[in-house]
Amino acid sequence: MKIKNILTIGLVCCGFAAALTSCSKDEESFYTVSEYDSPRILNTDFPDGGFSINRDANLYFEVLVTPADYTTVKWYADGQEVHVGDTIDKAFEAGEYTLKILAVTTQGKETSRTMTLKVKPLAGDPVAEEKPAERLQTPGAVAKVSGSNMKMVKKVSINGQLVDVTSNDDSFIEFTIPAGLADGQYRISLVDENNLSYGGGLMTITNNPTVSKAEFSAKSGDKLTMPGCKLNDVASVTINGQNCEIVSKEDTKLTVKVPELEEGSYEIKASAASGSAVKFLSDGGFVEVATVKVTLIPEEVLWEGKHEVDWGTIWEDQDGTVTAKVKQEAKVGYTLRLYVKRTDTEYAMGCAAVNWADIVKGGTDPNRGDVMISFEDTFIDFVLTAKSFELLNGGNLQVVGHGFDLLKMSLIPPSEVTLWEGKHSVDWGTIWEDKEGTVTAQIKGNASAGSKLRLYCKRTASDYCQASPTVNWANLITGLSDPDRGDVPFEGEATLEFELSNKSFELLNQGNLQVVGHGFDLLKITIE
């Protein structure tokens, strides 16, 4: 409803009330509208989660403001004025924009609304990925932008300048950043041979040492690699105020050693050889302090960028590099973590997959096991199984689903998982046995050769004490039987560790786990 109609209804109501009693001074002041009033945006129909349109559709929306006769509405995309007027009906290139609607009165009073505008590409459009390492460049540098359908891109527009693409195929383009660009963010456009222009996203230009992100995770005492540009010029780095050893530095990456710290979040600062502060890129702006989340368990980043996942735009490891890394670095029990950001207001769900089959169990639609994603979710986890590696041997990793952006993928080694806990007095006649097979099934489903089986024990006998994990009284690791089974003697309270072998799984396919021996209480069994 227009504001003028609202006022008309209000005045009629006040006139009707006058038949019974006159309007009060408060009512008169409420219905008085002048250029000296503060502006208000009256819409209740702004879409949750922001606007979302396809590339071939215009953004159409009408803003209702008061005082209508004295207020001008201005529209900004990424800080640039793109329209003036109550109603916008405008085309945008594909990409994600920060949209600001500003209402200003003739007296300079103002109010605003800020939200996202997501413009989706069409099938067959060139689509640029937003890899942080590619999106931070220096003037005059040769930039590479990865994506899909990039073979059709012949030129790139940046800051009003058209530059030629010097190399490309379907998965990338290369071009030279114009010299003389000032530090800041610039939206690039991808131009084809017919001079049709497609959205290419944002690129940050800097003339100084800059790290391309401001949030990190690392293991205490381990190495931390920070991507960026001109990082050869970095002279010192501190974490939590402690000077870090610089392990190596190149133009595009800097590696330091993290101090021995307890788990928690700590500040990172860095200085250039000139003495100036090194900048970190955060939400499109530059900051001088970054954050590292220190853990005791390492998290290895497999891929990082920004990919909009929908049923027709799934993320795929097309060249197989991520898949190869998972097969090389991970084992059964590792966690594949997907960092996500929900974008769709109707529904959002996602799943790590191979050939559209669930990476964990191999299920396919409608039993694939897609995980629902809320606006509060930051990551979803998939614990790799033997089935996972069977699938990965037959195809490359995918992330399928709808309604979210994929921001990062990482591998997390398994923490120690408790298989059984209690108190069982072990002697030759009272061995511990997995009679129901539940512990055995967990080992077979979630462990592999190289996993660690641990027995937590407490000696109780005064004559002697020894223990061994077995199947049918054969050593779980070697398969040997008494008298060469290899029982382990120990004193007091002890944790006995056994590294599983291929032989272990041969045995577990023939029977259930046992713990045999003499003179101790078995308190816990774990796997890592």
C-alpha positions in Angstrom: 0.0 0.0 0.0 1.3 3.4 -0.9 2.1 5.9 1.9 -0.4 8.5 0.5 -3.2 5.9 0.7 -2.2 5.1 4.3 -2.4 8.8 5.2 -5.8 9.1 3.5 -7.2 6.2 5.5 -5.8 7.7 8.7 -7.4 11.1 8.1 -10.8 9.6 7.2 -10.7 7.6 10.4 -9.8 10.7 12.4 -12.7 12.6 10.7 -15.1 9.9 11.6 -14.0 9.9 15.2 -14.7 13.6 15.3 -18.4 12.8 15.3 -17.9 11.5 18.8 -14.9 13.5 19.9 -12.3 15.8 18.3 -8.8 14.5 17.3 -6.2 15.1 20.0 -3.1 17.1 19.5 -1.1 13.9 19.6 -3.2 12.4 16.8 -2.7 15.6 14.7 1.1 15.4 15.2 1.1 11.8 14.2 -0.6 12.4 10.9 1.4 15.6 10.1 4.1 14.8 7.4 6.7 17.4 6.7 10.2 17.6 5.2 11.6 17.8 8.8 10.4 14.3 9.7 12.9 11.5 9.9 12.5 9.1 6.9 11.1 5.6 7.4 11.2 2.6 5.0 7.8 0.9 5.5 8.2 -2.4 3.5 7.6 -5.6 5.3 8.2 -7.7 2.1 12.0 -7.7 1.9 12.9 -11.3 1.2 14.6 -13.3 3.9 18.2 -13.9 3.1 18.2 -11.1 0.4 17.3 -10.9 -3.2 18.0 -13.8 -5.6 17.4 -13.7 -9.4 18.7 -15.3 -12.5 21.1 -13.4 -14.8 18.4 -12.9 -17.5 15.9 -11.3 -15.1 15.9 -7.7 -13.8 15.9 -6.8 -10.1 12.4 -5.3 -9.7 11.3 -3.9 -6.3 9.3 -0.9 -5.0 10.3 0.8 -1.8 7.6 2.6 0.3 8.9 5.5 2.3 7.7 8.4 4.4 7.6 11.4 4.1 7.1 10.4 0.4 7.1 13.9 -1.1 10.4 14.9 0.6 12.4 11.6 0.3 14.7 10.3 -2.4 15.6 6.7 -2.6 19.1 5.7 -3.8 20.4 2.2 -4.5 24.0 1.1 -4.1 25.7 -2.1 -5.2 29.0 -2.8 -3.5 29.2 0.9 -2.6 28.5 2.2 -6.1 25.3 4.1 -6.9 23.3 2.2 -9.5 19.8 3.7 -9.4 17.8 6.6 -8.0 14.1 6.3 -7.4 11.5 4.4 -5.4 11.3 1.5 -7.9 14.2 -0.3 -9.4 14.0 -2.4 -12.5 17.5 -3.1 -13.5 19.7 -6.0 -14.9 22.9 -7.1 -13.1 25.7 -9.4 -14.1 26.0 -12.7 -12.3 27.6 -12.5 -8.9 26.9 -11.6 -5.3 26.5 -8.0 -4.4 26.0 -6.0 -1.2 22.9 -4.0 -1.9 22.1 -0.9 0.1 18.8 1.0 -0.1 19.2 4.6 1.2 16.3 6.9 1.9 17.4 10.6 2.3 15.1 13.6 3.0 15.5 17.1 1.6 16.8 18.0 5.1 19.6 15.4 4.9 18.0 12.9 7.3 18.4 9.3 6.2 17.7 5.7 6.9 18.8 2.5 5.0 18.4 -1.2 4.5 21.4 -3.5 3.6 21.1 -7.0 2.2 22.6 -9.3 -0.4 21.7 -9.6 -4.0 22.6 -12.9 -5.6 22.4 -13.1 -9.4 22.7 -16.6 -10.7 24.4 -17.5 -14.0 22.6 -19.3 -16.8 23.6 -22.7 -18.1 26.5 -22.3 -20.5 27.7 -19.0 -19.1 31.3 -18.6 -18.1 31.4 -18.9 -14.3 34.4 -17.7 -12.4 35.4 -19.4 -9.1 36.4 -17.2 -6.2 39.6 -18.7 -5.0 41.2 -16.3 -2.4 44.7 -16.8 -3.8 43.5 -15.8 -7.3 41.5 -12.8 -6.1 44.4 -10.9 -4.6 46.6 -9.3 -7.2 49.1 -6.4 -7.7 49.1 -3.9 -10.6 50.9 -5.3 -13.6 50.7 -8.9 -12.4 49.5 -11.8 -14.6 46.3 -12.9 -13.0 44.7 -16.4 -13.3 41.0 -16.9 -12.7 39.7 -20.4 -12.6 36.1 -21.4 -13.5 34.0 -23.2 -16.1 33.2 -22.4 -19.7 36.1 -19.9 -19.6 37.2 -20.7 -23.2 34.6 -18.3 -24.5 36.1 -15.3 -22.6 38.2 -13.0 -24.8 38.6 -9.9 -22.7 38.3 -8.8 -19.1 36.9 -5.5 -17.9 38.3 -4.0 -14.7 37.8 -0.4 -13.5 36.5 0.6 -16.9 39.5 -0.8 -18.7 39.3 -3.7 -21.2 42.3 -6.0 -21.2 42.9 -9.0 -23.5 42.9 -12.6 -22.2 46.4 -14.0 -23.0 45.7 -17.6 -22.2 42.6 -19.7 -21.5 40.8 -23.0 -21.7 37.5 -24.2 -20.3 38.8 -24.1 -16.7 40.8 -20.8 -16.5 41.8 -17.5 -18.1 44.9 -15.4 -17.7 45.2 -11.6 -18.2 47.4 -8.8 -17.0 46.2 -6.4 -14.3 46.4 -2.8 -15.5 49.2 -0.8 -14.0 48.4 2.2 -11.9 45.3 0.7 -10.0 45.0 2.0 -6.5 44.5 -0.3 -3.5 40.9 -1.5 -3.3 38.2 -3.9 -4.6 37.2 -4.0 -8.2 34.4 -6.0 -9.9 35.5 -7.7 -13.0 33.4 -8.6 -16.1 34.1 -11.5 -18.5 33.6 -10.4 -22.1 33.1 -12.8 -25.0 33.8 -12.4 -28.7 30.3 -10.8 -29.3 31.0 -8.3 -26.5 28.5 -9.9 -24.2 29.5 -9.3 -20.6 29.2 -11.8 -17.7 29.9 -11.3 -14.0 33.4 -12.3 -12.9 33.2 -11.4 -9.2 35.4 -9.1 -7.1 39.2 -8.8 -7.2 41.3 -7.0 -4.6 44.3 -5.0 -5.8 47.1 -4.1 -3.5 50.5 -2.5 -3.9 51.8 -3.7 -0.5 52.5 -7.0 1.3 49.0 -8.5 1.9 47.7 -11.8 3.1 44.5 -12.9 1.3 42.6 -14.0 4.4 42.2 -13.1 8.0 41.1 -16.3 9.7 43.3 -19.4 10.0 43.4 -22.7 11.9 46.6 -24.5 12.9 47.9 -27.1 15.2 49.9 -26.0 18.2 53.6 -26.1 17.4 53.0 -26.9 13.7 53.5 -24.9 10.5 51.0 -22.3 9.3 51.0 -21.2 5.6 49.4 -17.9 4.7 48.6 -17.1 1.0 48.8 -13.6 -0.4 51.1 -11.4 -2.5 54.4 -9.5 -2.1 55.0 -11.7 1.0 58.7 -11.8 0.2 58.7 -8.4 1.9 57.5 -9.7 5.3 60.1 -9.2 8.0 58.4 -10.5 11.2 55.2 -12.3 12.4 53.8 -12.6 15.9 51.1 -14.9 17.2 49.7 -14.0 20.7 52.5 -11.5 20.9 55.2 -14.2 20.5 57.7 -13.9 17.6 57.3 -16.7 15.1 60.0 -18.5 13.2 59.6 -17.7 9.5 60.1 -21.1 7.9 59.9 -19.9 4.2 58.6 -17.0 2.2 57.7 -16.5 -1.4 55.8 -13.8 -3.3 52.5 -15.7 -2.9 52.9 -17.6 0.4 54.5 -17.3 3.8 55.0 -20.2 6.2 55.7 -19.7 9.9 55.9 -22.0 12.9 53.1 -21.6 15.4 54.2 -21.3 19.1 53.3 -24.0 21.6 49.9 -22.7 22.7 46.8 -24.1 24.4 43.7 -24.5 22.3 42.0 -21.2 21.6 42.0 -18.2 19.3 44.9 -15.8 19.0 45.9 -12.6 17.2 48.3 -12.6 14.3 50.3 -9.5 13.3 53.0 -9.0 10.8 55.4 -6.3 9.7 57.1 -5.6 6.4 60.8 -4.8 5.9 59.8 -1.1 5.7 58.4 -1.3 9.2 54.8 -0.9 8.0 52.0 -3.3 9.1 51.2 -6.1 6.7 47.5 -6.1 5.8 45.1 -9.0 5.9 42.1 -9.2 3.6 38.8 -9.5 5.5 35.3 -9.1 4.0 36.6 -7.1 1.1 38.6 -4.7 3.4 42.0 -4.5 4.9 42.8 -5.2 8.5 46.1 -5.3 10.4 45.1 -8.1 12.8 44.2 -11.6 11.8 43.0 -14.6 13.9 44.3 -18.1 14.2 42.3 -20.9 15.9 44.9 -23.1 17.5 44.0 -26.8 18.0 45.7 -29.9 19.1 44.5 -31.8 16.1 45.6 -30.7 12.6 43.1 -29.7 9.9 44.4 -30.0 6.3 42.7 -27.7 3.8 41.9 -29.5 0.5 40.1 -26.7 -1.3 39.1 -23.1 -0.6 37.1 -20.6 -2.5 33.4 -20.0 -3.2 31.2 -22.2 -5.2 27.4 -21.8 -5.3 25.9 -25.3 -5.0 22.6 -26.1 -6.6 21.3 -29.3 -8.3 22.6 -28.0 -11.6 25.8 -26.4 -10.3 27.4 -29.0 -8.1 31.0 -28.7 -7.1 33.2 -31.3 -8.9 36.8 -32.2 -8.6 37.2 -32.1 -12.3 41.0 -32.5 -12.5 41.1 -35.1 -9.6 43.6 -33.2 -7.5 41.5 -33.1 -4.4 40.4 -36.7 -4.8 44.1 -37.8 -5.1 45.0 -35.9 -1.9 42.1 -37.5 0.0 43.2 -41.0 -1.1 46.9 -40.2 -0.2 46.4 -38.4 3.1 43.3 -39.9 4.6 42.3 -43.2 6.1 39.1 -44.8 7.3 37.9 -42.7 10.3 39.1 -39.3 8.9 36.5 -36.6 8.8 35.9 -34.7 5.5 34.6 -31.3 6.6 32.6 -29.0 4.3 32.4 -25.3 5.3 29.1 -23.9 4.0 27.0 -20.8 4.0 23.2 -21.2 3.4 21.8 -18.9 0.7 18.3 -20.2 0.0 15.4 -19.3 2.2 13.2 -22.2 1.1 15.6 -25.1 1.9 19.2 -26.1 1.8 20.9 -29.5 1.9 24.2 -30.9 0.9 26.3 -34.1 0.7 29.8 -35.2 -0.2 29.5 -37.7 -3.0 31.1 -39.7 -5.8 29.0 -40.2 -9.0 26.0 -38.8 -6.9 26.4 -41.5 -4.3 26.8 -40.6 -0.6 30.6 -40.6 0.3 29.9 -42.4 3.6 27.5 -45.3 2.7 27.3 -45.1 -1.1 23.5 -44.5 -0.9 21.8 -42.8 -3.9 18.8 -40.6 -4.1 16.3 -40.7 -2.4 18.5 -42.4 0.3 21.7 -40.5 -0.4 21.8 -39.0 3.1 21.8 -35.3 2.2 22.4 -33.1 5.4 20.0 -30.2 6.0 21.8 -26.9 6.4 20.5 -24.0 8.6 21.5 -20.4 8.4 23.5 -21.0 11.6 25.5 -23.9 10.3 29.2 -23.3 9.4 30.2 -26.8 8.5 29.0 -30.3 7.9 31.1 -33.5 8.5 31.3 -36.8 6.8 33.4 -39.6 8.5 35.1 -41.6 5.8 34.6 -45.4 5.7 36.0 -48.3 3.7 33.1 -47.6 1.2 34.4 -44.0 0.8 37.7 -45.2 -0.6 35.9 -47.8 -2.8 33.9 -45.0 -4.3 36.9 -42.7 -4.7 38.7 -45.4 -6.6 35.9 -45.3 -9.2 35.4 -41.5 -9.5 36.2 -38.0 -8.3 34.8 -36.2 -5.3 31.7 -34.0 -5.6 29.6 -31.8 -3.4 25.9 -32.0 -4.4 22.8 -30.4 -3.0 20.9 -27.1 -3.1 20.9 -23.7 -1.6 24.3 -23.0 -0.2 27.8 -21.8 -1.0 30.7 -24.2 -0.5 33.6 -22.2 1.0 36.2 -24.7 2.1 36.9 -28.5 2.4 39.3 -30.0 4.8 40.5 -33.3 6.3 40.6 -33.9 10.0 42.3 -37.0 11.4 40.2 -39.1 13.8 40.3 -38.5 17.5 40.3 -41.5 19.8 36.9 -43.2 19.8 35.7 -45.3 22.7 34.5 -48.7 21.6 33.8 -50.1 25.0 34.1 -48.9 28.6 33.5 -50.7 31.9 35.4 -53.1 34.2 36.1 -56.7 33.3 38.4 -58.9 35.3 40.6 -60.7 32.7 42.0 -64.2 33.5 42.5 -67.2 31.3 39.0 -68.4 32.2 37.3 -65.0 32.1 38.6 -63.4 28.9 36.7 -60.3 27.6 34.7 -61.2 24.4 32.7 -59.0 22.0 29.9 -61.6 22.0 27.4 -59.5 20.1 29.9 -58.3 17.5 29.1 -54.6 18.0 32.7 -53.6 18.8 34.1 -55.7 15.9 31.6 -54.1 13.5 32.8 -50.6 14.5 36.4 -51.6 13.9 35.6 -53.1 10.5 33.5 -50.1 9.5 35.6 -47.2 10.7 39.2 -48.4 11.0 41.9 -49.5 8.5 45.5 -50.8 8.5 47.5 -48.3 10.6 44.7 -47.4 13.0 45.5 -47.7 16.7 43.6 -50.1 19.0 44.2 -49.2 22.7 43.5 -51.3 25.7 43.3 -49.4 29.0 44.2 -51.9 31.8 45.0 -52.1 35.5 47.1 -54.9 37.0 45.5 -56.9 39.8 47.6 -60.0 40.1 50.8 -60.3 42.2 52.4 -63.2 40.3 52.4 -62.0 36.7 50.3 -59.9 34.3 50.0 -59.9 30.5 47.4 -59.0 27.8 46.7 -59.5 24.1 43.9 -58.5 21.7 42.9 -61.6 19.7 40.4 -63.3 17.4 39.8 -67.0 18.2 42.8 -66.7 20.6 45.1 -65.6 17.7 47.1 -62.4 18.0 45.1 -59.6 16.3 48.1 -58.1 14.6 50.2 -61.1 13.6 47.8 -64.0 13.6 50.2 -66.0 15.8 48.9 -68.4 18.5 50.1 -69.5 21.9 53.0 -70.0 22.7 54.0 -67.4 20.1 51.0 -65.1 20.5 53.0 -62.2 21.9 51.1 -61.3 25.1 52.3 -58.0 26.4 53.4 -57.8 30.1 52.8 -54.5 32.1 52.8 -53.0 35.5 50.2 -50.8 37.4 47.8 -48.9 35.2 48.8 -49.0 31.5 47.6 -48.2 28.0 48.6 -50.9 25.6 48.6 -49.7 21.9 48.4 -52.0 18.9 48.6 -50.9 15.3 46.2 -52.8 13.1 47.5 -54.6 10.1 45.8 -56.2 7.0 46.0 -59.5 8.9 43.8 -57.9 11.6 40.9 -57.5 9.2 41.3 -61.0 7.8 40.9 -62.2 11.4 38.0 -59.9 12.2 36.2 -61.3 9.1 36.4 -64.7 10.7 35.4 -63.9 14.3 34.9 -61.3 17.0 37.4 -59.3 19.1 38.7 -60.8 22.3 41.1 -59.6 25.0 42.9 -62.5 26.6 45.6 -62.7 29.3 45.9 -62.9 33.1 45.9 -60.7 36.1 44.3 -57.4 35.2 41.1 -55.4 34.9 40.1 -54.2 31.4 38.7 -50.7 31.7 38.4 -49.3 28.2 38.9 -50.2 24.5 39.4 -47.3 22.0 40.4 -46.9 18.3 42.2 -44.0 16.6 
